[in-house]
Amino acid sequence: MQKIVVTGASGFLGGRLLKYLTQHKRAIEVIGTGRRSERKAEFEQLHCQYQAGDLLDENFCRALLENADVIVHCAALSAPWGKREEFVKANIRTTQNLLNTGRKSGVKKFVFISTPSIYYDGRHRFHVSENDPLPSKPVNEYAATKWEAEMEVLRQNSPTFQTIALRPRAIIGEEDTVIFPRLLKAYQSGRLKIIGDGRNVVDLTTARNVIEAVICALYAPKEAYGQAYNITNGEPVILWDEINFLLTKLGLTPVSQHVPLGMADAFAKLMELKAKITGGSEPTLTRYGIGVLAKSLTMDISKAKALLTYQPVQTTREGIIEFIEWYRNQQL
């Protein structure tokens, strides 16, 4: 490969992927892009190329993708709340623009980072496969628009423009600014409580394992393209045990207080209703957020293992320790 373009590089996964691909010489040229320019100096110190720009801008995309062989599309608006038009712009229209411009520019491969949020239906679910039926209604606009974008990506697969989708579950690790930081913020404000019995089992995925899956996708046989793949650490864990492991390693008291699931769900429903009536910002609690913390969700990754030869290279605990070391350095 001569040139790889990584979108969403100003964020968590995209930034990690840009640095890894650059450092490990997976292409002669690797370029990251994002809407924000704050990380440009950081990337330049590591000899990473970065260009800030708008993926809705066709001229910017055309220049960015000149002589590119591969697009790894990590950029997305990922939130449990918001207006549909904002998610459509960020998740569907940018994907369409990259697909159309990439195909015209001679890009050969398109790797799309999708989401297992499309599986969420408010129930405990175990060993979910890519072929299992999806809920009749997506849980939120993020899940809805990512699913629409994924379908468009896979529809455009062809012998000359190979497309593939990865669905990593709950990405953690160094540079995570979403999952663990939000939990720690809730803990520090006294709002973090175990919802339900605290025995819900989930799959997590370290950023390093997602990177491994991307590399597998880049070198996959042609018959593996045009399909979506679940990606996880391959070791389901009890969520609250891992949260308390994180807290303990940070020298904090583990969470022990429980809140009944029904009570938490009813409170979140009221907060959502208030936000809709007032047109306010994202509520502190959403029903989806409650479900993520209280419901089990594990995924079958046998398809990725068989067709992509994907094998996790980092454990959940290693990913948590990696995050802790990075987080402590940020506090200095």
N, C-alpha and C positions, 0 to 999 in steps of 0.2 A: 504494500500500500504506500502510495506517495503522500497522500494528505487526508487527515481525519479532522472533521469539524465536530466539536462538542458544544451543544447548546446548554443554556442554564449553568454555565461555568461560574457565574457569580454566586451560585448557591452551593448547598452541601454536596450532593452527589456529583453534580457536574464539575465542581472544583476539584474534588478528589480524583475524578476520572481524568481530567485534564492533566493534573500533575503526574498521575501514574503512567499514562500513555506517553507523556513527554520523557519521563525519567527512564522508562523501559524501552524506548525506541521502537514503539509499535508501528511507526510510520516515519518517513523522512520529515514530514511536517505535521504538527498537531496544533490546531488553533481552537481556542475556546471563545465563546461569545456569551454575552448576557446584557441585560438592560442597564446594569449599574457598572460604574467605573471604579468603585472604591477598592477593588482587589487587584487592580492592574499592577500597582507597584509590587505587591506580594508575589504575583505571578512572574513578573519580570526578574525578580531576584532569583527565582528558581528556573530561569531560562524558559518559561512557558510563554507562548504567544497568546495574546488576549485582545479582542476587539469588542468594545461596547457598541450596541446598536439595537434596533427594533426589528424583530423578525417579521413584522407586518410590512416592513418597507422592502418592496421587491428589488429596488436598486441595491440596497445594503446586502440582501441575501444573494443577489447575483454576483456581487464582488466577493463576498465571503466564500462562496462555493466554487469560485473559479479554480479549475484543476483538482477539485476535491474528488476523492474516491468513496469516502464514507461519511455519513452523518450519523452521530449518536445524539438523539433528541431527548435531552433530560429536562428542558425548560417546561414549566407548567405553573399555573395558578393553583396551588394546593391549599384549600381551606374548607372547613365544614359549613361555611356560611358566606353568602354574598349574592349579588345580582347575576342572573343568568348571562346577560350580555357581556359581563366582564370575563366570565369563564369561557364563553364562546370565542371571544377575541383571543384570549391567552392560550386556550387548549385546542380549539378546532381550527381557527383561521390561521394561526401561526404554523400549525402542522401542515395544513393544505398548501400554504405558501412555500414551505420547505420542500414538500413533496414535488410540487410542480416545478419550482426553480431547480431543484436537485436533478430531477429527471432530464430537464432541458440542458443542464450543465454537464451531463455525462456522469453524474454520481452513480456508483455501482451498487452500493449497499446502504440501507436505511434501518438503523436500530432504534426502536421507539420504546421509551421507558413508560410503561402503562401503570395500572394500579389494581390491586386486589380489592379495593373499595367497591368494585362492581359486584362482588360476591355478597356484600353485607345485606342481611335481611332482618336483623334484629333478633335472630335466634343463635343458639350455639351451633357451630358447624365444624365438622371434623373431616380431614383428609379430602378437602375440596379439590376436584380436578378441573382442568380447563374446559372439559366437556359438560360439566354439571350445569343444569338450567340456572339462568340468572333471575333475580327478583323481577317481578313485573314492573316495578317502579324503582329507579335508582334512589339510593338513600339521600343524595344531595346533588347539587349541580356539578360539583367536582367529579363525582363518579359518572354522572350522565355524560358530561362533555369529554372526559377521557375515553369512555367507551366508544363514543361517536368518532373520536379521533383515531382510536385503535382500529376500528372497522375500516376507516378510510385508508390507513397505512397498509393493512393486509390486503385490501382490494387492489392496491396498486402493484402488488408483487408481480414480477415478470422475470424471464431469464436474463434480461439486461438491467433490471432495476429491482434488486432483491430486497424485500422488506421483512422485518421480523419484530415481534413485540415481546417485551419482558415485563412480568408483573411481580416486582419485589415487594415483600410484605414487611412494613414497619422498619425502615432503614435506620440503623444506629451506628455509632462509632465516632471516631475523631472528627471534629468539625460539625457534629450534629447541632443544629440551632433550633430544632423543632421538638422532637419527642422528649428527650431527657431534660433539656432546659425548661420546657413547659411544666413538666412534673416537678422539677426543683423549685420553680417559681410558685407553684401551688403549695408545695410543702412549706416554703419559707413564709407564705402568707397564712398558714394554718388551715388551708382548704383541702389538703390532700387526705382523703379518707378511703379505706378499702370499700369498694362498692360491691354489695352482695357478700357471698361467702369467701371470696378471695382465692378460690381454687380454679379459676378459669385458666384454660390452657391455650397458649397462642404460639404462633410462629413469629420469629423476628428475623431480620436479615442485616448482617453487617455490611457497611459500604464496601469493604474489601471483597465480600462475596458477590455483591452486585457487579463490581468491576470484573471479577472472574467470569461472571455470566456474560457480560458484554464481550469480553475477549473470546469466549466460546462461540458467541453468535457471529463474530467477525470471521471466524475460520470454520463455520459450520458447513456441512455438505449442502448442495443446492436443494435437496428434498426437505431440509429443515426449515426453509424459508416459507413465508406466507402463513405463518402460524404464531400463536401466542404461547408463552411458557411461564408457569409459576416458578418463582425464585425465592428460596428461603435458606436459612442456615441448616435445614434438615434435622433439627432437634427441637421439637415442641417443648416449651417450658411453661411452668406456672408463673403467670405474669407478675403477681404481687411478690413472689419469692425473688424475682430478678430486680424489681423496684427496691425491695428492702436490702438486697445485696448491694445495689448502687448506693443507697443511703448509708449503710454501714461502712462501706469503703471510704465514704466521704466524711466519716466521723459523726454522722447524724443518727438520731434515734429512729429505729425502724417504725413504720406506720403500723398501728395495731387497732385503731378505732374503725368500726364498721358502720356503714350506712346501708339500710335496706335498699335493694335495687328498685323496688316499686316507688319508694319515697324519692330517690334520686331522679328517677325517670319522670315522675310527676312534676318535680321542681323544674327540671330542664324543659319540660313541655310548656310550663307557665312562662319561663324566661324567653323561649322561642316565640310564643304568642305575643308577648309584650314587645319584643324586637320587631315583629312583623307589623303590629299595629302602629308603633311609633316611627317605624322606618329607621330604627337605630342600628348601631354596629353589631358585630357578632356577639351573641350572649356569652357570658362567662361559662355557662354550661349549655351543651346541646345534647339532644337525645343520642345522636351518633357518637359524641364524645363519651357519654355514659356507657354506651354499648361497647365501645372499644376497650374500656377499662373493666367491663364486667362480663362480657361474653367471650366464649371460646371461639377461636378460628384457627384451624390448622389446614395446611395445603399440601397436596400431593405434588412432589417435584420429580416423579419418576420419568415424566416425558422429557424434561430438561436433561436429566441424566442420560437418557437413552439417545435422544436425537442431537443434543448439543454437547454431549460428554461432559456436562457440568458436574463438578464436585465441589462442595463448600471447602474453603481453605482456612477458615477462621471460625472459632466457636463463638457462641453468644457471650460467654463470660470474657473471652479475650476481647470481644468488641466493647463490652462495658468497661473493662479496665483501660482499654485504649482511649475511650471517651473521658474517663476520670483523669487520666494523665494530661490530656489536652485541656480539659476544663479547669484543672488546678492552675495550669500555666496561664490561662486567660485571666485568672483572678489576681495574679501577681502584679 
